[in-house]
Amino acid sequence: MATTVTPQPKPVAARAAPTAAAQAQAQAVSTTAQPAKPGMPLPVKATVAMAQEVNPPLVEDAVDEDIAPEYVYGAEEANPDAIKDTDVFALAGQWVDAWNAELEALNAADSNRKPQWDHLVAAHAQLKDQLALTFDFHQYDSRDKIAKVLTETAPKVHPRKFTIDTKADPRYPNSVSVQTVHPASGSTPPIEWVQVVCDFETDQGYGKALLRLISVSDDQAPGGLKAYCIYTGLDQIKGHEERLGARRGEGVNHGQHEGRTSWKENREADFEWGQDKQPTVLIVGGGQGGLNTAARLKVMGVDSLIVEKNDRIGDNWRNRYKFLVLHDPVWYDHLAYINFPDTWPVFTPKDKLGDWFESYAQSMELSYWTQRLVTGAEFDDATKTWTVQVKNLATGDTTTLNPKHVVMSTGHSGEPNVPQFKDQDKFKGEIHHSSQHTTGKAYQGENCLVVGACNSAHDIAQDFYEQGAIPTLLQRSSTCVINSEIGLKITTAGLYEEGGPPTATADLIFQSIPLKLLNMVMQQQYRQTCIAEKELHDSLKRVGFKMDAGYGGTGLFGKYFRRGGGYYIDVGCSKLIADKKINWKQGVEIDRFTENGVVFTDGSTMDNVACVVLATGYSNMRDTARRIFGDKVADRLNPVWGLNDEGDLNTMWRDSGHPNFWYMGGNLALSRFYSKMLALRIIAEEKGFIDH
């Protein structure tokens, strides 16, 4: 789910009366153009079969079918009665014991023992590994591939001692549960699996596993179960275990210590870097990615320094438009180690979040410099060390730092996309990107054009309306829409909600899902959303607002992972559009500007325009890297975001293409989870675990 934003509803006492010219012009542009351009959904029916593709086509409507048994059971015969009214913990224990025996033989390189994979793992099974086996992110989609990777990695990491974590999910006895997507229907078996969280060990550290086991008619399958999906993730590196709970610091040095320094003095020293004191990791950007990463590194015993260009930590949110509020619920947005208090609102206002970020940096005792800008950077391939110039924007002084690693944490979106239009210099009104927008209060009674139709565009259009302006939304292609009170709850149900599992367990359950299953789950969630939101969706379609169901019908999540946008989580703007209180123009672009308006590519015009906001998104994060670090670094970097052939995100939180340069980005939930993965990956690099 994307960390998105919404204007907090704030009704105006009385809307300014629009001028006659503005009112006439606004009504004239509420027309729908013929959709026939890139970015529009294809006229094909969404099917569950599309979930087997990494990048299925963009489609207009949700799937209208259940997940077929063959996608979960493969060629196996389902045996649901075996796990009905049964102690599934005991059955899962039998499978785990057999799995451990297989790993022991593999680790011992016992050539006399015949592998038992056929009875443990379904032929169509999927393995998702994050650092535990391969020190990278990989997905494997067959029993043969799983056996191959285990055989290849066992001599290097020796995975062993899988043990069921009976406390991971207190909602279920011993944390083992049967998860049902579709109940049985006639002769069709239920779509379900036994879900098991395990701890395990490798030579380098300790891991978390999540097993999805299907009940099958195979007398030789331990407990009658076979693995459908296996997740293995590195959780701790030996010698750098997180200093939590029983491993927490004392906070005081008892006894006699000559020249003792106070906590305050030690804290002040946390901000002193340069010359003889160099950070291991330099983090550029102090938003959610930078803060989470710094916290993870600190708790694992690795020093880091955040450099942030704004005046204060949290200003990256405070400086956004006035009524911005997170769309994602509080349970989804916790930071690492410190959850929001139980009094926290479900949806967080941006200034409140900025203040929380600032207090988090202090509470976690992070090292950070504000009002700092990276002005130059070079990497020494021989010493594997950076030389980075950091300018103090308040004094003009420059400090040279020599970290071993640089983490670019400026947000996955990159630079604002600011298109240039013919004759825009002739336009007498205001033109700015959505990243520069604050409020529409200055435009009461005037026409305002918002270019774009995703979250920021809707939020800004709603703000214009509530402040008394006359907004028009320019929807150039199509938008996936879900409602924050209905569809969002369906999307986060069972994981990120009141009474849900602990945050770490919720993250593990979600992040452990391999792509093919994730696609199917997202298809069914969006299908349920469309049923529950039928009235909303129909009202938008009636007025010509162009909607899509995401890639292969995977909805919001599918669009976020593949392109980082293209959706709107509705908090009120959709009804304004359906009621024609916000005007729209669909399927066209701006062709050129006039002195007081615009001409669209279909030849129609919009006159008497006071303000044009370009909610046109952002470029690839590599463009920001080029601006900050220069061509020499950027030319070695890979593109960021979108899915690779295995179904993992490109470049983010893993090898960037440049040694010791790392990308950190994503919404609050992704930053929370993958900051740990990135910290572990950096430590693994430092300890020499990575075979280059």
Sequence and secondary structure as in RCSB ss.txt:
>XXXX:A:sequence
MATTVTPQPKPVAARAAPTAAAQAQAQAVSTTAQPAKPGMPLPVKATVAMAQEVNPPLVEDAVDEDIAPEYVYGA
EEANPDAIKDTDVFALAGQWVDAWNAELEALNAADSNRKPQWDHLVAAHAQLKDQLALTFDFHQYDSRDKIAKVL
TETAPKVHPRKFTIDTKADPRYPNSVSVQTVHPASGSTPPIEWVQVVCDFETDQGYGKALLRLISVSDDQAPGGL
KAYCIYTGLDQIKGHEERLGARRGEGVNHGQHEGRTSWKENREADFEWGQDKQPTVLIVGGGQGGLNTAARLKVM
GVDSLIVEKNDRIGDNWRNRYKFLVLHDPVWYDHLAYINFPDTWPVFTPKDKLGDWFESYAQSMELSYWTQRLVT
GAEFDDATKTWTVQVKNLATGDTTTLNPKHVVMSTGHSGEPNVPQFKDQDKFKGEIHHSSQHTTGKAYQGENCLV
VGACNSAHDIAQDFYEQGAIPTLLQRSSTCVINSEIGLKITTAGLYEEGGPPTATADLIFQSIPLKLLNMVMQQQ
YRQTCIAEKELHDSLKRVGFKMDAGYGGTGLFGKYFRRGGGYYIDVGCSKLIADKKINWKQGVEIDRFTENGVVF
TDGSTMDNVACVVLATGYSNMRDTARRIFGDKVADRLNPVWGLNDEGDLNTMWRDSGHPNFWYMGGNLALSRFYS
KMLALRIIAEEKGFIDH
>XXXX:A:secstr
    EEE     SS     HHHHHHHHHH EE    STTS BSS   GGGGGSSS  BBSS   S   THHHHTT
S B GGGGTTS HHHHHHHHHHHHHHHHHHHHTT TTS   HHHHEEEEEEEEEESSSSSSEEEE SHHHHHHHH
HHHHHHH  EEEEE TTS TTSGGG EEEEEE  BTTB  EEEEEEEEEEE SSEEEEEEEEEEEBS TTSGGGE
EEEEEEEEEEEETT     GGG   SS  S  TT   HHHHHHHTT  BTTB  SEEEE  SHHHHHHHHHHHHT
T  EEEE SSSSTTHHHHTS TTEEESS GGG   SS    TTS SS BHHHHHHHHHHHHHHTT  EESSEEEE
EEEEETTTTEEEEEEEETTT  EEEE  SEEEE S TT SB     BTGGG  SEEEEGGG   SGGGTTSEEEE
E  SHHHHHHHHHHHHTT EEEEEE S BEEEETTTHHHHHHTTTSSTT   HHHHHHHHHT  HHHHHHHHHHH
HHHHHHHTHHHHHHHHHTT  B   BTT HHHHHHHHHS  EEEESSHHHHHHTTSSEEEES  EEEE SSSEEE
TTS EE SEEEEEE   B  HHHHHHHHH HHHHTT    SSB TTSSBSSTTS  SSTTEEE  S HHHHHHHH
HHHHHHHHHHHTT    
